[in-house]
Amino acid sequence: MSEASPTQPWVKQLSFAGLCLAVLFFQLLPLETTPRRWTGPDLVLLICLTWALRRPEFAPAYLIAGVALLADLMLQRPPGLLAALTVIASQTLTRRARQMRDQGFAVEWLTVSGALLAVMLGNRLVLALVAVPQAPMGLTLIQLIMSILFFPLVAALAQVLFGVRRVAPGEVDAWGHKL
């Protein structure tokens, strides 16, 4: 019998939303007054992709869409574009989650790296098509590389701090349904 309670998905969904809101809060803090020449990883996107791949029931599409749209609005990005790309990438990973159970971490890392690349390229392509000013390509590449490099850390912290690990083959939920 599983030791997970029937309310665990709600608790994990609230943890997901709270974690993303905390990341947004710290990104909005005015810690530096001069612009930097480099950028860090897109942590909200990484958290969304990690949770969607490892435990899709803890990061449903509506919650990812809400968090990503809030991130777009708060970080003054074109509203909805990166949110839509994040939902598409996370749902693609959600559909692959069952096949990824037997694969190693390297395959998971490569899969998420491909999703990150697709999101970044899709974002730049749409912004170029509608002639919206963009960040320099070098800055976007730095953010992509930093996001790819930070994925193992985000995955490890999600597993250690929040218990978000990949579903084992044959694992069941609190009601006895196969995951």
PyRosetta script that sets phi, psi and omega in degrees:
from pyrosetta import init, pose_from_sequence

init()
pose = pose_from_sequence("MSEASPTQPWVKQLSFAGLCLAVLFFQLLPLETTPRRWTGPDLVLLICLTWALRRPEFAPAYLIAGVALLADLMLQRPPGLLAALTVIASQTLTRRARQMRDQGFAVEWLTVSGALLAVMLGNRLVLALVAVPQAPMGLTLIQLIMSILFFPLVAALAQVLFGVRRVAPGEVDAWGHKL")
pose.set_psi(1, 144.0)
pose.set_omega(1, -178.7)
pose.set_phi(2, -78.7)
pose.set_psi(2, 146.1)
pose.set_omega(2, 178.6)
pose.set_phi(3, -93.9)
pose.set_psi(3, 4.0)
pose.set_omega(3, 178.3)
pose.set_phi(4, -80.0)
pose.set_psi(4, 139.3)
pose.set_omega(4, 179.7)
pose.set_phi(5, -85.5)
pose.set_psi(5, 159.1)
pose.set_omega(5, 178.6)
pose.set_phi(6, -63.9)
pose.set_psi(6, -19.9)
pose.set_omega(6, 179.8)
pose.set_phi(7, -88.7)
pose.set_psi(7, -1.8)
pose.set_omega(7, -176.1)
pose.set_phi(8, -59.3)
pose.set_psi(8, -41.5)
pose.set_omega(8, 178.1)
pose.set_phi(9, -58.3)
pose.set_psi(9, -37.7)
pose.set_omega(9, 178.4)
pose.set_phi(10, -66.2)
pose.set_psi(10, -40.7)
pose.set_omega(10, 179.0)
pose.set_phi(11, -64.9)
pose.set_psi(11, -43.3)
pose.set_omega(11, 179.8)
pose.set_phi(12, -67.6)
pose.set_psi(12, -36.3)
pose.set_omega(12, 177.7)
pose.set_phi(13, -65.9)
pose.set_psi(13, -39.9)
pose.set_omega(13, 175.8)
pose.set_phi(14, -66.7)
pose.set_psi(14, -36.4)
pose.set_omega(14, 176.2)
pose.set_phi(15, -63.5)
pose.set_psi(15, -41.8)
pose.set_omega(15, 178.2)
pose.set_phi(16, -59.9)
pose.set_psi(16, -50.5)
pose.set_omega(16, -179.1)
pose.set_phi(17, -63.7)
pose.set_psi(17, -42.4)
pose.set_omega(17, 179.2)
pose.set_phi(18, -63.7)
pose.set_psi(18, -39.7)
pose.set_omega(18, 178.5)
pose.set_phi(19, -64.6)
pose.set_psi(19, -44.5)
pose.set_omega(19, 178.8)
pose.set_phi(20, -64.1)
pose.set_psi(20, -39.8)
pose.set_omega(20, 177.7)
pose.set_phi(21, -66.0)
pose.set_psi(21, -37.4)
pose.set_omega(21, 177.0)
pose.set_phi(22, -64.8)
pose.set_psi(22, -41.6)
pose.set_omega(22, 177.5)
pose.set_phi(23, -62.3)
pose.set_psi(23, -44.5)
pose.set_omega(23, 178.3)
pose.set_phi(24, -61.7)
pose.set_psi(24, -40.7)
pose.set_omega(24, 179.0)
pose.set_phi(25, -58.7)
pose.set_psi(25, -47.0)
pose.set_omega(25, -178.1)
pose.set_phi(26, -72.0)
pose.set_psi(26, -26.9)
pose.set_omega(26, 175.4)
pose.set_phi(27, -70.9)
pose.set_psi(27, -27.3)
pose.set_omega(27, -178.3)
pose.set_phi(28, -86.8)
pose.set_psi(28, -12.1)
pose.set_omega(28, 179.0)
pose.set_phi(29, -65.8)
pose.set_psi(29, 134.7)
pose.set_omega(29, -179.6)
pose.set_phi(30, -82.0)
pose.set_psi(30, 74.1)
pose.set_omega(30, -177.6)
pose.set_phi(31, -83.0)
pose.set_psi(31, -25.8)
pose.set_omega(31, 178.0)
pose.set_phi(32, -125.7)
pose.set_psi(32, 139.4)
pose.set_omega(32, -179.8)
pose.set_phi(33, -100.0)
pose.set_psi(33, -12.0)
pose.set_omega(33, 178.0)
pose.set_phi(34, -109.0)
pose.set_psi(34, 146.5)
pose.set_omega(34, 179.7)
pose.set_phi(35, -68.3)
pose.set_psi(35, 144.6)
pose.set_omega(35, 178.9)
pose.set_phi(36, -90.6)
pose.set_psi(36, 159.3)
pose.set_omega(36, 177.8)
pose.set_phi(37, -95.3)
pose.set_psi(37, 2.1)
pose.set_omega(37, 178.4)
pose.set_phi(38, -138.9)
pose.set_psi(38, 168.4)
pose.set_omega(38, 179.0)
pose.set_phi(39, -135.5)
pose.set_psi(39, 154.0)
pose.set_omega(39, 178.5)
pose.set_phi(40, -88.0)
pose.set_psi(40, -174.5)
pose.set_omega(40, -179.4)
pose.set_phi(41, -73.0)
pose.set_psi(41, 159.4)
pose.set_omega(41, 173.7)
pose.set_phi(42, -85.0)
pose.set_psi(42, 90.1)
pose.set_omega(42, -172.8)
pose.set_phi(43, -66.6)
pose.set_psi(43, -36.1)
pose.set_omega(43, 179.2)
pose.set_phi(44, -63.7)
pose.set_psi(44, -43.7)
pose.set_omega(44, 177.2)
pose.set_phi(45, -63.1)
pose.set_psi(45, -42.7)
pose.set_omega(45, 178.6)
pose.set_phi(46, -62.8)
pose.set_psi(46, -42.5)
pose.set_omega(46, 179.0)
pose.set_phi(47, -63.8)
pose.set_psi(47, -44.1)
pose.set_omega(47, 179.1)
pose.set_phi(48, -60.2)
pose.set_psi(48, -45.5)
pose.set_omega(48, -178.4)
pose.set_phi(49, -69.7)
pose.set_psi(49, -38.1)
pose.set_omega(49, 179.4)
pose.set_phi(50, -64.0)
pose.set_psi(50, -48.7)
pose.set_omega(50, -178.2)
pose.set_phi(51, -68.4)
pose.set_psi(51, -36.0)
pose.set_omega(51, -179.7)
pose.set_phi(52, -68.0)
pose.set_psi(52, -34.8)
pose.set_omega(52, -179.5)
pose.set_phi(53, -79.8)
pose.set_psi(53, -40.9)
pose.set_omega(53, -175.1)
pose.set_phi(54, -81.9)
pose.set_psi(54, -46.3)
pose.set_omega(54, -179.3)
pose.set_phi(55, -139.4)
pose.set_psi(55, 83.6)
pose.set_omega(55, -175.9)
pose.set_phi(56, -58.1)
pose.set_psi(56, -29.8)
pose.set_omega(56, -178.8)
pose.set_phi(57, -71.5)
pose.set_psi(57, -16.8)
pose.set_omega(57, 178.7)
pose.set_phi(58, -89.0)
pose.set_psi(58, -12.5)
pose.set_omega(58, 179.6)
pose.set_phi(59, -135.2)
pose.set_psi(59, 75.4)
pose.set_omega(59, -180.0)
pose.set_phi(60, -68.9)
pose.set_psi(60, 162.4)
pose.set_omega(60, -174.7)
pose.set_phi(61, -60.0)
pose.set_psi(61, -40.2)
pose.set_omega(61, -178.4)
pose.set_phi(62, -65.1)
pose.set_psi(62, -34.7)
pose.set_omega(62, 179.8)
pose.set_phi(63, -73.1)
pose.set_psi(63, -40.9)
pose.set_omega(63, 176.4)
pose.set_phi(64, -63.1)
pose.set_psi(64, -42.8)
pose.set_omega(64, 179.6)
pose.set_phi(65, -62.1)
pose.set_psi(65, -43.0)
pose.set_omega(65, 180.0)
pose.set_phi(66, -65.2)
pose.set_psi(66, -44.4)
pose.set_omega(66, -179.7)
pose.set_phi(67, -66.1)
pose.set_psi(67, -43.9)
pose.set_omega(67, -178.6)
pose.set_phi(68, -68.1)
pose.set_psi(68, -37.7)
pose.set_omega(68, 177.5)
pose.set_phi(69, -66.8)
pose.set_psi(69, -40.8)
pose.set_omega(69, 175.9)
pose.set_phi(70, -61.5)
pose.set_psi(70, -40.1)
pose.set_omega(70, 177.6)
pose.set_phi(71, -63.4)
pose.set_psi(71, -41.4)
pose.set_omega(71, 177.0)
pose.set_phi(72, -59.8)
pose.set_psi(72, -45.4)
pose.set_omega(72, -178.0)
pose.set_phi(73, -68.3)
pose.set_psi(73, -43.5)
pose.set_omega(73, -176.5)
pose.set_phi(74, -72.1)
pose.set_psi(74, -32.6)
pose.set_omega(74, -178.3)
pose.set_phi(75, -94.4)
pose.set_psi(75, 8.9)
pose.set_omega(75, 175.7)
pose.set_phi(76, 57.3)
pose.set_psi(76, 44.4)
pose.set_omega(76, 172.8)
pose.set_phi(77, -98.3)
pose.set_psi(77, 165.7)
pose.set_omega(77, 176.3)
pose.set_phi(78, -56.8)
pose.set_psi(78, 120.3)
pose.set_omega(78, -173.0)
pose.set_phi(79, -62.2)
pose.set_psi(79, 124.7)
pose.set_omega(79, 173.2)
pose.set_phi(80, 95.1)
pose.set_psi(80, -22.8)
pose.set_omega(80, -175.9)
pose.set_phi(81, -67.5)
pose.set_psi(81, -58.5)
pose.set_omega(81, -179.9)
pose.set_phi(82, -67.7)
pose.set_psi(82, -28.8)
pose.set_omega(82, 176.1)
pose.set_phi(83, -64.4)
pose.set_psi(83, -45.4)
pose.set_omega(83, 179.1)
pose.set_phi(84, -64.3)
pose.set_psi(84, -42.3)
pose.set_omega(84, 179.1)
pose.set_phi(85, -66.1)
pose.set_psi(85, -35.7)
pose.set_omega(85, 177.5)
pose.set_phi(86, -66.2)
pose.set_psi(86, -42.8)
pose.set_omega(86, 178.7)
pose.set_phi(87, -64.4)
pose.set_psi(87, -43.1)
pose.set_omega(87, 179.2)
pose.set_phi(88, -62.1)
pose.set_psi(88, -46.5)
pose.set_omega(88, -179.6)
pose.set_phi(89, -65.2)
pose.set_psi(89, -42.3)
pose.set_omega(89, -178.5)
pose.set_phi(90, -67.9)
pose.set_psi(90, -37.3)
pose.set_omega(90, 178.6)
pose.set_phi(91, -71.5)
pose.set_psi(91, -32.1)
pose.set_omega(91, 173.6)
pose.set_phi(92, -64.1)
pose.set_psi(92, -43.0)
pose.set_omega(92, 177.6)
pose.set_phi(93, -68.2)
pose.set_psi(93, -35.0)
pose.set_omega(93, 177.6)
pose.set_phi(94, -61.7)
pose.set_psi(94, -41.8)
pose.set_omega(94, 178.2)
pose.set_phi(95, -66.1)
pose.set_psi(95, -27.4)
pose.set_omega(95, 180.0)
pose.set_phi(96, -89.8)
pose.set_psi(96, -7.1)
pose.set_omega(96, -173.7)
pose.set_phi(97, -58.2)
pose.set_psi(97, -40.6)
pose.set_omega(97, -178.7)
pose.set_phi(98, -65.0)
pose.set_psi(98, -38.3)
pose.set_omega(98, 178.6)
pose.set_phi(99, -74.3)
pose.set_psi(99, -23.3)
pose.set_omega(99, -176.7)
pose.set_phi(100, -82.2)
pose.set_psi(100, -6.8)
pose.set_omega(100, -176.3)
pose.set_phi(101, -60.2)
pose.set_psi(101, -39.1)
pose.set_omega(101, -175.7)
pose.set_phi(102, -88.2)
pose.set_psi(102, -7.7)
pose.set_omega(102, -177.1)
pose.set_phi(103, -84.4)
pose.set_psi(103, 160.9)
pose.set_omega(103, 177.9)
pose.set_phi(104, -81.5)
pose.set_psi(104, 177.1)
pose.set_omega(104, -178.6)
pose.set_phi(105, -66.2)
pose.set_psi(105, -32.5)
pose.set_omega(105, -179.3)
pose.set_phi(106, -61.5)
pose.set_psi(106, -39.9)
pose.set_omega(106, 178.1)
pose.set_phi(107, -67.3)
pose.set_psi(107, -39.8)
pose.set_omega(107, 177.3)
pose.set_phi(108, -62.3)
pose.set_psi(108, -43.1)
pose.set_omega(108, 179.5)
pose.set_phi(109, -62.8)
pose.set_psi(109, -44.6)
pose.set_omega(109, 178.3)
pose.set_phi(110, -64.8)
pose.set_psi(110, -38.5)
pose.set_omega(110, 179.2)
pose.set_phi(111, -64.7)
pose.set_psi(111, -45.6)
pose.set_omega(111, 178.3)
pose.set_phi(112, -66.9)
pose.set_psi(112, -36.6)
pose.set_omega(112, 177.4)
pose.set_phi(113, -62.2)
pose.set_psi(113, -40.4)
pose.set_omega(113, 176.1)
pose.set_phi(114, -64.3)
pose.set_psi(114, -39.7)
pose.set_omega(114, 177.8)
pose.set_phi(115, -65.9)
pose.set_psi(115, -41.2)
pose.set_omega(115, 177.4)
pose.set_phi(116, -62.0)
pose.set_psi(116, -43.2)
pose.set_omega(116, 178.4)
pose.set_phi(117, -62.5)
pose.set_psi(117, -43.2)
pose.set_omega(117, 179.6)
pose.set_phi(118, -63.5)
pose.set_psi(118, -40.8)
pose.set_omega(118, 178.9)
pose.set_phi(119, -64.7)
pose.set_psi(119, -46.1)
pose.set_omega(119, -178.5)
pose.set_phi(120, -65.7)
pose.set_psi(120, -42.9)
pose.set_omega(120, 178.6)
pose.set_phi(121, -66.9)
pose.set_psi(121, -41.5)
pose.set_omega(121, 177.9)
pose.set_phi(122, -62.3)
pose.set_psi(122, -41.0)
pose.set_omega(122, 178.2)
pose.set_phi(123, -62.1)
pose.set_psi(123, -48.4)
pose.set_omega(123, -179.0)
pose.set_phi(124, -65.9)
pose.set_psi(124, -38.1)
pose.set_omega(124, -179.3)
pose.set_phi(125, -65.4)
pose.set_psi(125, -47.2)
pose.set_omega(125, -179.7)
pose.set_phi(126, -64.7)
pose.set_psi(126, -42.3)
pose.set_omega(126, 178.5)
pose.set_phi(127, -64.1)
pose.set_psi(127, -35.3)
pose.set_omega(127, 177.6)
pose.set_phi(128, -69.6)
pose.set_psi(128, -37.9)
pose.set_omega(128, -179.5)
pose.set_phi(129, -65.2)
pose.set_psi(129, -34.4)
pose.set_omega(129, 180.0)
pose.set_phi(130, -98.9)
pose.set_psi(130, 10.1)
pose.set_omega(130, 174.4)
pose.set_phi(131, 57.4)
pose.set_psi(131, 44.2)
pose.set_omega(131, 175.1)
pose.set_phi(132, -92.1)
pose.set_psi(132, 135.7)
pose.set_omega(132, 177.6)
pose.set_phi(133, -60.1)
pose.set_psi(133, 138.6)
pose.set_omega(133, -175.9)
pose.set_phi(134, -123.0)
pose.set_psi(134, 164.2)
pose.set_omega(134, 172.2)
pose.set_phi(135, -67.8)
pose.set_psi(135, 155.3)
pose.set_omega(135, 177.4)
pose.set_phi(136, -58.3)
pose.set_psi(136, 148.9)
pose.set_omega(136, -177.8)
pose.set_phi(137, -59.4)
pose.set_psi(137, -35.9)
pose.set_omega(137, 178.6)
pose.set_phi(138, -61.3)
pose.set_psi(138, -40.0)
pose.set_omega(138, 178.7)
pose.set_phi(139, -66.7)
pose.set_psi(139, -39.4)
pose.set_omega(139, 177.8)
pose.set_phi(140, -65.8)
pose.set_psi(140, -40.0)
pose.set_omega(140, 178.0)
pose.set_phi(141, -66.2)
pose.set_psi(141, -39.0)
pose.set_omega(141, 177.1)
pose.set_phi(142, -62.4)
pose.set_psi(142, -43.5)
pose.set_omega(142, 179.4)
pose.set_phi(143, -64.1)
pose.set_psi(143, -40.1)
pose.set_omega(143, 178.0)
pose.set_phi(144, -63.3)
pose.set_psi(144, -46.8)
pose.set_omega(144, -180.0)
pose.set_phi(145, -64.3)
pose.set_psi(145, -42.8)
pose.set_omega(145, 178.3)
pose.set_phi(146, -63.7)
pose.set_psi(146, -39.4)
pose.set_omega(146, 178.7)
pose.set_phi(147, -64.8)
pose.set_psi(147, -41.8)
pose.set_omega(147, 178.4)
pose.set_phi(148, -64.8)
pose.set_psi(148, -41.6)
pose.set_omega(148, -179.6)
pose.set_phi(149, -70.2)
pose.set_psi(149, -29.4)
pose.set_omega(149, -178.4)
pose.set_phi(150, -85.3)
pose.set_psi(150, -10.2)
pose.set_omega(150, -178.3)
pose.set_phi(151, -57.2)
pose.set_psi(151, -45.6)
pose.set_omega(151, 178.9)
pose.set_phi(152, -59.2)
pose.set_psi(152, -37.3)
pose.set_omega(152, 178.5)
pose.set_phi(153, -66.5)
pose.set_psi(153, -44.2)
pose.set_omega(153, 179.1)
pose.set_phi(154, -64.0)
pose.set_psi(154, -41.5)
pose.set_omega(154, 179.2)
pose.set_phi(155, -65.3)
pose.set_psi(155, -41.1)
pose.set_omega(155, 179.5)
pose.set_phi(156, -66.7)
pose.set_psi(156, -43.7)
pose.set_omega(156, 178.8)
pose.set_phi(157, -65.9)
pose.set_psi(157, -37.2)
pose.set_omega(157, 177.4)
pose.set_phi(158, -63.2)
pose.set_psi(158, -38.1)
pose.set_omega(158, -179.6)
pose.set_phi(159, -74.2)
pose.set_psi(159, -44.2)
pose.set_omega(159, -175.3)
pose.set_phi(160, -75.1)
pose.set_psi(160, -47.3)
pose.set_omega(160, -174.2)
pose.set_phi(161, -83.9)
pose.set_psi(161, -34.7)
pose.set_omega(161, -173.4)
pose.set_phi(162, -115.9)
pose.set_psi(162, -3.7)
pose.set_omega(162, 178.9)
pose.set_phi(163, 70.4)
pose.set_psi(163, 24.9)
pose.set_omega(163, -179.7)
pose.set_phi(164, -92.4)
pose.set_psi(164, 95.2)
pose.set_omega(164, 179.8)
pose.set_phi(165, -121.0)
pose.set_psi(165, 166.6)
pose.set_omega(165, 177.9)
pose.set_phi(166, -66.4)
pose.set_psi(166, 146.9)
pose.set_omega(166, 179.1)
pose.set_phi(167, -73.0)
pose.set_psi(167, 132.2)
pose.set_omega(167, 177.3)
pose.set_phi(168, -79.0)
pose.set_psi(168, 147.9)
pose.set_omega(168, 177.1)
pose.set_phi(169, -59.4)
pose.set_psi(169, 132.2)
pose.set_omega(169, 179.7)
pose.set_phi(170, 85.8)
pose.set_psi(170, 0.6)
pose.set_omega(170, -179.4)
pose.set_phi(171, -71.7)
pose.set_psi(171, 144.1)
pose.set_omega(171, -179.9)
pose.set_phi(172, -122.4)
pose.set_psi(172, 158.2)
pose.set_omega(172, 177.6)
pose.set_phi(173, -88.4)
pose.set_psi(173, -171.4)
pose.set_omega(173, -175.1)
pose.set_phi(174, -64.9)
pose.set_psi(174, -24.0)
pose.set_omega(174, 179.8)
pose.set_phi(175, -93.3)
pose.set_psi(175, 0.2)
pose.set_omega(175, 179.6)
pose.set_phi(176, 87.7)
pose.set_psi(176, 8.4)
pose.set_omega(176, 177.5)
pose.set_phi(177, -80.4)
pose.set_psi(177, 139.8)
pose.set_omega(177, 179.7)
pose.set_phi(178, -69.6)
pose.set_psi(178, 133.6)
pose.set_omega(178, 178.9)
pose.set_phi(179, -89.1)
pose.dump_pdb("model.pdb")
